[in-house]
């Protein structure tokens, strides 16, 4: 077996690596050594140009507190920390790299070893594919919204051309479909898959009341935390709100009373709480569990929620 000088072998591997390699002083975290690939990647004049500088000086975005905690945790456990970061070279060129770091001991001295793997081209291809996919999803949501709008128009034309009982059912169906259409409309206008829940729920109530011009709700009170919720969660909350506003119009509205609707949505670290109140629920002595209740149960279960109470106040935690 051939015999090699360990220091010479280390130097060869270090300098011949195609990836940018650094040794960082663990006392002040300044760069003590780098290879030729690091010089080329950061468009430096020489390896000496890096000495006593700090790696984070070349980050486009600073490490977050969470990043720092995870890096420290990996180093303390003698593990490798790995993540993707955005960098800027000495000459102002931007690139993406996989950042790897680990503690190493060389000649009885502890260093922080850093490896950067240039993934700019791969990242660009991935971003292009993600953008294409987002545009396809936006287009699909736009088409779904248009199709639902056509259905809503047909339902609207049918309202008023049948008896009161059928009109009520058509209005309920209109409200449910409207909640779904509104969600797809919002998704078609953004690359984000999350929904601003406050505006969404308020619009659902306003659209539902527009179907009943004779209904006079004197007070609408919205105490809704402006959360960004996943579209699946937002849709189910929207449909729940649609069911409750229909219930208010059918059972709680009193033309001689001061009618109100209060909607509250608050979030904590443990859970979110949704509360819906109107002026009529408190006067209902018995609640006949029907299709509306079954729908509410299904919608709540789809967001891992639990209906805590129905009367006098509807409460949902999820």
N, C-alpha and C positions, 0 to 999 in steps of 0.2 A: 504494500500500500504506500502510495506517495505521501511524503511528509510536507506539511505546509506551515508557514509561520502564521499564527492566528491573527496578529495585527495586520499583516499584509493581506491575508484572506479577507478580513473585515473591510479593509480599504477598497479592495477590488469589488466586492459585492455592493458596497455603498456607492461607489462612483459609477459602476456599470449599470445600476438599476435604471430602467426606463421611467420610473416614477420619481417624483420630487421627494427627497428625504431630508429630514432635519433632525438635529439633536438640540434639545432645548435645556438650558440651565434651569434646574428645579428651584433655585433660590430666587432669582428675579425673572425667570421665564424669558430671558433673552436668547436669541439664536446663537449657538456656539459653533455649529458646523452645518454645512449643507452640501449636497452633491451637484454635479453639473446639470442634471435634469431640473433641479430647482432653480438654478441660475437662468436656464433657458425658459422655463415656464413663466417666471416672473419678470423676464426681460431685464435682468440685472447685468451690470458690466462684468462682475466677477463674484466669486463666493465671498470675498472679503467685504463686498458691499452689503451683505446680509448681517455681518457680525454686529452684535450688540443691539440689533433691531428686534422687534416683536412681531410674531406671526399675525396677531390680531390687527396689526396696523394695515394689513392687506385684505382684511375682510370687508366686503361691501356692507354687510349688516353685522353689528356687534353680537357676540354670544349673549343669548338670553340667560337669565338666572337659572332657568330649567336646564339649559345646555351645560352651564358651568357645574351644576349639581350632579348631572349625569356623568360628565367627564371625570369629576373628582371621585365619584363612586366607583367608576371603572378602574381608575388608577389605583385607588386604595385596595381594590380586590385583585389587582394584578391582571386585569382583563383589558381587552381592546375596545376602545370606544370608536364608533363608526357612524358618520352622518354625511350628508351632502351640504356644501356651503358655496356661496358666491364670492369670488375673489376679484381683485383689481391689480393688474401688474404695475410695475414701476412707471411704465409708459402709458398707463391709462386704459389698457385693454382688459375687458371683462372675460371671465371664464368660470365654469363650474367644476368642482372637484369633489371626489370622495375624500373626506378627512378621516384618517385613522391615527390613533395615538395610544401609547402604552409606555409604562415605565420600564427602563432597561438599565442594567448595571454594566459598565465598561471600565475595566481596570480599577475596580472597587469604587467607582464614582457613579452615582445615580443620575440618569438623564430622562427627559421625557422625549420619547421617539415619536416623530410625526411623519406620516406618509400621505402624500397627496396624489390622487389618481385623476388625471384630466378626463372629464366626461362631458365636455362642452358639446361635442357633436351628438353624442347619445342623448343628452338632455334636450337639445334642439329638436331632434326627431321625435322624442317623447312629447315635448310640449306641442309640437305641430299636430300629432295624433290626438292629444287631449283637446286641443282647440277645435279640430275637425269634429270630434265626438260631441263636444259641447254645442257646436253649431247645429249638428244633426238633431240633438235632443231639443234645442230651442225651436227648430223648425217643426218637429213632431208635436211639441206642446202647442205651437201656433195653430197647426192643423186640427188638433183635438179641440182647442178652444173654438175654432170656427165651426166645427161640426156640432159641438154642443150648443153654440149660439143659434144655429139653425133649428135645432130641436126646441130650444127655449122659445123661439119665435112662433113655432107651430103650437106649442102649449099655450102661449099667451093669447093667440088668436082663438083658441078653444074656450078660454075662460070667459064666462058671461054668456055662452051659448048653450049652457046646460043647467040642470037644477043646482041648488045651493050646495048640496052634499058633494056632487061631482066637482063643482067649482072649488070647494075647499080642498079636495084631494089633488086637483090639478095645481092649485097654488102651493101646496106642500111639495109636490113633485118638482115644480118650478124652482122652489127655494133650494132643494137638495142639488139639483143639476146646476143651478147658478153658483153654488159654493164650489163645485168641482171645476166649472168653467173659469171662475175667477182665479182659482189656483193655477190652472194651466196658462191663463193670460199672464200672470205674474212671472211664471217660469219661462215663458217665451220671450220675456224682455230682459233677462239677466243670464249671465253665465253661471251664477251661483245656484246651487240646488236647495238653498235655505230660503225661508220666507219670513219677512217682517210680520210677526203675528198680530201686532196691534192694529195696523192699518187693514190687514186682511179681515179680522173679525169685525171691525167697525163697518167695513164695506158690506159684509154679509148681512148685518142687521139693517143697514140703510137700504140695501136692495130688496130685502124682504118686506120692509115697511112700504116701499114704493108700490108693491103689488096691492096694497090696501090703502088707497088714498083717503078713505073715510076714517081710518084709524088715526087717532090723535094722541100720540105719546108725548106728554108734556115735558118729561125729563128723561134724558138718556145720560147715564153716568158710567164712564169708562175709566176704570183704574187698571190699566193693562201695562205690565212691564214690557218694554219694547225689545222683545227677545227675537233672536234669529233661530227659528226652529226648522228641523228637517221637514221636507215637503210632505212626507207621510204623516208626521205628527200634526203638522198644520192642517192638512186635509181633514183628518179625523176631528180635530177641534172645531174646524169650520162646519162640518156636518152636525156635530153636537150642538153648536150654536144655532144652526138652522132649525134643528128639531125643537129647541127650546123657544125660539122666537115664534115658531108656528104654534106651539102650545100656549104661549102668552096670548097670541091673537085669538085663539079659539076659546080658551077657558078663563083667562085672567082679565081680559079687557072689559072695562066698564065705562061706557060713554059719559056717565055722570060722576065719575070718580077722577082723581088726579092720578093718571096712569104714569108709571115709570118703569124703566128697565135699568138694572145695574149689573155691570159685568166686571169681574175682578180676576186678574191673572197675575200671580206673584211666583217668583222662583227663589229657591234656596239651594244650598249645596246638596241637600238630601233629596228634595223633590220639588215639584211644581204644584201649585194649588189653583184650581179654576172654580170660580163661584158665580152663579147666575141667580139674580133675584128680580122679581117683579111684584107689583102691588096685589096680585091675585092669589099667588101660591099659598099665602098664609091662611086664606079663607077656605081652602079646600080641605074637607074633613077626611075624605077617603079618595084614594087614587086607584083607579082601575088600571091594572097593568095590561097594556095592549101592545100593538105593533110599535108605537113610539118608544115605549120602555125597552122593548127588545132591541130596537135599533140603537138606543143609547148604550145598552149593555155591550153590544157587539163593538161599537165604535170605541168605547172605553177600553175594552180588552185588547184592541189592536194597537194601543199605545201603552200597554201594560199598566193601565190605569184602574182605579177603583172608585166607584160611585159611593161616596160616604153618606150622602143624604139626597132626597129628592124634594121634600117639602119640610118646612116652609121655604127652604133655600136649597137650590141644587148645588151640590159640592162634589168636586172630582179631584182626586190627587193622582199624579202620574210621574 
